[in-house]
Amino acid sequence: VTAEELIAKIAASDTQQLSGSVKISTDLGIPGLSAGSSLGGMGGGQHGGEDGDEASAAPLSKLTELAAGSHTLRIAADGPEKQRVSIIEDAAEYSLIRNGDQVWAYDSGSNSVYHATAPQQERSHGKGKHEERLPKDLTDATPQELAKQVLAGADKTTSVTVDGTAKIAGRDAYQLKLTPKGDTTVGSIRIAVDADNGVPLKFT
């Protein structure tokens, strides 16, 4: 399979339902960034637990925790309006659930609950809304045309190739490799793409 065909497969993917586990390992080289850092209190919501602080369950308070170290996440999606992400720690679990315009989060460590209503722009998911965000010349583009545009745009700065196959989460996958041509701290980026349905399964 060529890089163009693989990018077209990603663009054509219409998978709506999936579940699985994701391991994230991050080292940004910032010594002062610790798992104890918090951005809590930056998101509004309603306190739903008597024993905890609502801010500690707010999604923004978890951002810095994911920016360092290794974490295991369990994810599930059922269409554009139903998703769940759980961060699994040794003795605690944090779960973020979206059902339509309702967003809930529970932090077992602090026994606190967060609740909010998703902004209107975040709830727009129809085809028409998606097309409005695309450049005019790509609004009605086929996956193959989108793939050509991506490769043409990347040609001057990045080499895009297919670098073999892999087995990810028990599924056959192709490995899309992006290698910067100029001076950069990034050696290469690899995206493992499900050979059957075009869903990206791993990003390195």
C-alpha positions, 0 to 999 in steps of 0.5 A: 500500500502507498502512503497516498492510499493509506492516508485516503484509508484514514480519511475514508474511515467511518468507524463510530464505535470503539473501545480499548486501552491506551498507554501514554508515556511522556517526557517533555524534559521539564523537571518542575512538571510533576503529577501533583501540579494542577490546573483545577478551578479553571473549568466551571461546573456543579459540585456533585460530591460531599467529600471532595472538591469539585475542582479536583475532578474538573477535566482541566485539573488532569492536563498536567498529570498527563504531561509527564510520566506513564499513564493507562487510559481506557477509552470507549466511543459510541458515535459523536455524542457518547464517549468515556475516558478513564485514567487508571492509577494504582489506587484510584480512577478518574473517569470523564463521560460525555452523553450528548450535551452533558459532561460528567467526571468522577475522581475516586481519589478525592471522591468528587464529581464534576458536571457541566454542559458542553458548549453549543459549538462542541455539540455540532457534529453533522456533516454540514458543520464539519464541512464548514470548517474545511477549506473551500476547495476541500469541502467536497473532496474525496478521501483520495483527493484529500490524501493528495493534498496532504502529501503535496502540502508536506512535500517540502518539509516532510517525507511521508512513507509506509514503513512496513506492517505491525500488530497493534491490539491484535489487529493488522496495521500499516505503519505511516512514517513522517520524517522531517527534512529540516533541523528538528528535535523530532526524528520521525513520527509513526502512526499505525493504521488499522489495515481493515478500517483505517483507524489510527491505533498507535502514535509514536 
